[in-house]
């Protein structure tokens, strides 16, 4: 029994075996192979590689790669996916319609539970998912949708209506604004009757 509990949710363990080095982000992690020994991956990720995110990205600014460090590990008999993301994405400001940088840098930690009874083994604030709901079963192995889970967290961090802190709304005017014509005042007839009644 440990006398000091681990407090850093994104701390990477050096005693677990590392997965083979890969230049591109893996789509899935085999739980049958890596759930007990641990899995680590670190590299650069192009924001355009995320299928759901790409529709939100600005086409008027080049996207820089995001740096991702991820680890799958087991603590207190609960599987965790922890990752650190660093970098910005460029979206379109909803006020001025110009590109705006959105910082995605953060630490993420998701508990991956076998069933509801494991909820008592994690902190109340801990984000968690049930493995039965997210794991794709393809014989002969169970695959954790690693890339999809990272993209889910990126989408949650991305604002729905991004905007610069200091910009004015873009308004385009087509044609001239017609001047108001001075028409007859509808109350003028009442004013003329005022003294006559």
C-alpha positions in Angstrom: 0.0 0.0 0.0 1.4 3.4 -1.0 1.8 6.0 1.7 1.3 8.9 -0.7 -1.3 8.7 -3.4 -0.4 9.9 -6.9 -1.7 13.4 -7.4 -0.5 14.2 -10.9 -3.1 12.8 -13.2 -0.9 13.0 -16.3 2.3 11.7 -14.7 3.9 9.1 -17.0 5.2 5.9 -15.5 8.7 4.8 -16.6 8.4 1.2 -15.3 5.8 0.2 -17.9 6.8 -1.2 -21.3 6.7 1.2 -24.2 4.8 0.6 -27.4 6.7 0.5 -30.6 7.6 4.0 -31.8 5.3 5.2 -34.5 5.5 8.4 -36.5 1.7 8.7 -37.0 -0.9 8.8 -34.3 -2.4 5.3 -33.8 -6.2 5.0 -34.5 -6.6 2.3 -31.9 -4.8 0.7 -28.9 -5.1 -3.0 -28.4 -6.3 -3.5 -24.9 -5.5 -7.2 -25.0 -1.9 -6.3 -25.7 -1.3 -3.1 -23.7 -3.9 -2.8 -20.9 -1.7 -4.7 -18.3 1.8 -3.6 -19.5 1.0 0.0 -20.4 1.2 2.0 -23.6 3.0 5.3 -24.4 2.9 7.4 -27.5 4.3 10.8 -28.2 4.4 12.8 -31.4 3.1 15.6 -33.6 -0.5 15.6 -34.7 -1.9 17.6 -37.6 -5.3 19.1 -36.6 -6.6 18.4 -40.1 -6.3 14.6 -39.4 -9.2 14.8 -37.0 -12.3 14.2 -39.2 -14.9 16.1 -37.1 -12.6 19.0 -36.1 -11.5 19.8 -39.7 -14.9 21.3 -40.5 -14.4 23.9 -37.8 -10.8 24.9 -38.8 -10.1 28.2 -40.5 -9.0 27.8 -44.2 -7.4 31.2 -44.2 -4.5 30.3 -41.8 -2.1 27.4 -41.9 -2.6 25.0 -39.0 0.5 24.1 -36.9 0.9 20.6 -35.6 -0.2 19.8 -32.0 2.2 18.0 -29.7 0.6 15.0 -28.0 2.0 12.8 -25.2 -0.2 9.9 -24.2 -0.1 7.0 -21.8 -2.4 4.1 -21.1 -1.8 2.7 -17.6 -3.5 0.9 -14.7 -3.8 2.3 -11.2 -5.9 0.9 -8.3 -7.1 -1.8 -10.7 -8.6 1.0 -13.0 -7.4 1.6 -16.5 -6.6 5.2 -17.3 -5.9 7.1 -20.6 -3.9 10.2 -19.8 -2.5 12.7 -22.3 -1.0 16.1 -22.6 -1.8 18.3 -25.6 0.2 21.4 -26.5 -0.6 23.8 -29.3 -3.1 26.1 -31.0 -5.7 25.6 -33.7 -7.0 28.4 -36.0 -10.7 28.9 -36.2 -12.8 31.7 -37.7 -13.8 34.6 -35.4 -17.6 34.9 -35.2 -17.4 38.7 -35.0 -14.8 39.8 -37.6 -14.6 36.6 -39.7 -10.8 36.6 -39.4 -8.7 33.7 -38.1 -8.4 33.4 -34.4 -6.0 31.1 -32.5 -7.5 28.8 -29.8 -5.1 27.3 -27.3 -5.8 23.6 -26.7 -2.9 23.0 -24.3 -4.1 21.0 -21.3 -3.7 17.8 -19.4 -6.4 15.2 -19.7 -7.1 12.0 -17.8 -10.0 9.6 -18.5 -10.7 6.6 -16.3 -11.8 3.6 -18.5 -14.1 1.5 -16.3 -15.0 -2.2 -16.9 -18.4 -1.6 -15.2 -20.3 0.8 -13.0 -19.0 -0.7 -9.8 -15.6 0.7 -10.5 -16.8 4.3 -10.0 -16.1 4.0 -6.3 -12.4 3.4 -7.1 -11.9 6.9 -8.7 -12.2 10.5 -7.5 -15.5 12.2 -7.8 -14.1 14.8 -10.2 -12.5 12.2 -12.5 -13.8 11.9 -16.0 -14.7 8.3 -16.9 -16.1 6.2 -19.7 -17.4 2.6 -19.7 -15.3 0.4 -21.8 -18.3 -1.6 -23.1 -19.6 1.6 -24.7 -16.5 2.7 -26.5 -14.4 -0.4 -27.3 -14.6 -1.9 -30.7 -14.5 -5.7 -30.5 -12.7 -7.1 -33.6 -11.6 -10.6 -33.4 -9.2 -11.5 -32.0 -8.7 -8.3 -30.0 -10.5 -5.4 -28.2 -9.5 -2.0 -29.6 -9.7 1.3 -27.7 -10.5 4.1 -30.1 -7.5 6.2 -29.1 -7.7 8.9 -31.9 -11.4 9.3 -31.4 -11.1 9.8 -27.6 -8.4 12.5 -28.1 -10.6 14.2 -30.7 -13.6 14.1 -28.4 -11.6 16.0 -25.7 -10.3 18.5 -28.3 -13.9 19.2 -29.5 -15.0 19.7 -25.9 -12.2 22.3 -25.4 -13.0 24.1 -28.7 -15.4 27.0 -28.3 -18.6 26.9 -30.3 -18.4 30.6 -31.2 -14.7 31.6 -31.2 -13.9 35.3 -31.2 -11.1 37.7 -30.6 -11.1 39.5 -27.3 -11.1 42.9 -29.0 -12.7 43.1 -32.5 -15.8 44.5 -34.0 -18.5 42.7 -35.8 -18.0 42.5 -39.6 -20.8 44.2 -41.4 -21.0 44.5 -45.1 -23.3 47.0 -46.7 -24.7 46.5 -50.2 -26.1 49.6 -51.9 -27.2 52.8 -50.3 -29.4 53.1 -47.3 -32.6 54.8 -48.4 -33.4 58.1 -46.7 -36.6 58.3 -44.8 -39.1 60.3 -46.6 -41.0 62.9 -44.5 -44.6 61.8 -44.8 -47.7 63.4 -43.5 -47.9 63.1 -39.7 -51.0 61.0 -38.9 -51.7 63.1 -35.9 -51.7 66.4 -37.8 -55.4 65.9 -38.6 -56.1 65.6 -34.9 -54.2 68.7 -34.1 -56.4 70.7 -36.5 -59.6 69.4 -34.9 -58.4 70.3 -31.4 -59.7 73.8 -31.3 -62.9 73.2 -33.3 -64.7 70.7 -31.0 
